[in-house]
Amino acid sequence: MKKSNIKKLLAVVMTFAMIIALAACGGGSSSGGSGGGKGDGTSITLFNSKNEIQENFVDLCKVYEEQTGVHVEVYYSQDTVSAHLATKYASKAPYTINMVDAKDIYSLGKQYGADMTDAAWVGDTDYAITVDGKVLGFPTCIECRGILYNSAAIKNALGADFDPASIKTLDDFKACLDKLVAAGMDAPTAVLGPDWSLAAHYLQQVYEEREDPEAFIQSLYKGEVDLMKDAKFNALMDTFDVLKEYNMFKAQGSNAEDELVHQAMSEGKDAFQFGGCWEWNDLLTYDYNGPVGIMPVPQNLQDDYTGKLVGGGSKYFYVDGSEYISEADQEAGKAFLEWLASSDEGKEFVSGTCGMVSPFKSNTVECTNDIGKAVKTYVDAGMTVPNYDYDPDDHYSKLGLEMKKYLDGACTREELAAAIQNYWSSTTPVEH
């Protein structure tokens, strides 16, 4: 018999066996199952918004089912998180557990989230999100943004180990780039072109690296900010200009394929790229020649944020507490998150399998992500700047388009600044 026919036969047998098993234990509902304890057929659903860990998450949930008898079905969608979940609520069939961005905890989580204040994991992290006195957001990992660097590429070009601490200013950075060019690396930087990188990550630092980000954002809403006179905006755009100047993909601009940018960093064809620790799995896709680390974005403006990475808790789970999810299934969802935070399998999944930086103090598993290891040194040293999590949903798409124009040389800095100001002054403030 052909392998394909054997697989089909096995699939039929397994399906039949599952039908019998479900019939014996009472089955489960599409919105999350019938609730209950170990081995009684409980089935809950989980929405995962990190595509790079989807397969690993599915495998982890198989382990959880083997241990507890609770089936966790993992789903992923390429749609924006808020739009996808809105369709689920509109159809009255939400997921039991949802992975969202921090800002979504203040909207979707506030409206639908179950209270997890009494959960044991809450005391093990500094990154839980509390809304109106209730813990609603379970942190998945810590992520930071900065300049990625390939140590091997720099050493091969300059003949000496690279010390990221030697780059304190933009002038230092430019001098290093000039040395690399003189050594034969014609284009030592690369720039990712997607909206999320340009607006949600790079431009975002303009809001975050200041004493009171909230006050600054409110001033933008009111139309009171002149970015061309703002020291932080100009310092960061000066650095962006340098990244553009030495860009390996200058000819392609914002149309440069992500894969080519990641390949160049992974294989040491360039030396520097703005990014974050979430790009680890992308780098491993190629002939990785590292280590690749991360350092703060160098600026000639020296202030309280010099030498720090921007970041913090990234991607949060909330357990759905709406009328569409039974109390038993809500408890099953909370139990899964507790297991993810405290079990050996959960800790290994986060730090080992996925190479993410754990937000939980009890997780001592070494991060397998070279970039994540570097991030953790900044986190442990208290050298991070918190994320600002309350941008409007269309911020990164609309201002990402403006940043693309600037990357492509299709607008001036003055025109970019005006577009950013016009966006904020014409949009609705986000409640939080």
Secondary structure, 3 states (H helix, E strand, C coil): CCHHHHHHHHHHHHHHHHHHHHHHHCCCCCCCCCCCCCCCCCEEEEECCCHHHHHHHHHHHHHHHHHHCCEEEEECCCCCHHHHHHHHHHCCCCCCEEEECHHHHHHHHHHHECCCCCCHHHHHECCCEEECCEEEEEEEEEEEEEEEEEHHHHHHHHCCCCCHHHCCCHHHHHHHHHHHHHCCCCCCEECCCCHHHHHHHHHHHHHHCCCCHHHHHHHHHCCCCCHHHCHHHHHHHHHHHHHHHCECCCCCHHHCCHHHHHHHHHHCCCCEEEEEHHHHHHHHCCCCCCCEEEECCCCCCCCCCCCCEEEEEEEEEEEECCCCCCHHHHHHHHHHHHHHHHCHHHHHHHHHHCCCECCECCCCCCCCCHHHHHHHHHHHCCCEECCCCCCCCCHHHHHHHHHHHHHCCCCCHHHHHHHHHHHHHCCCCCCC
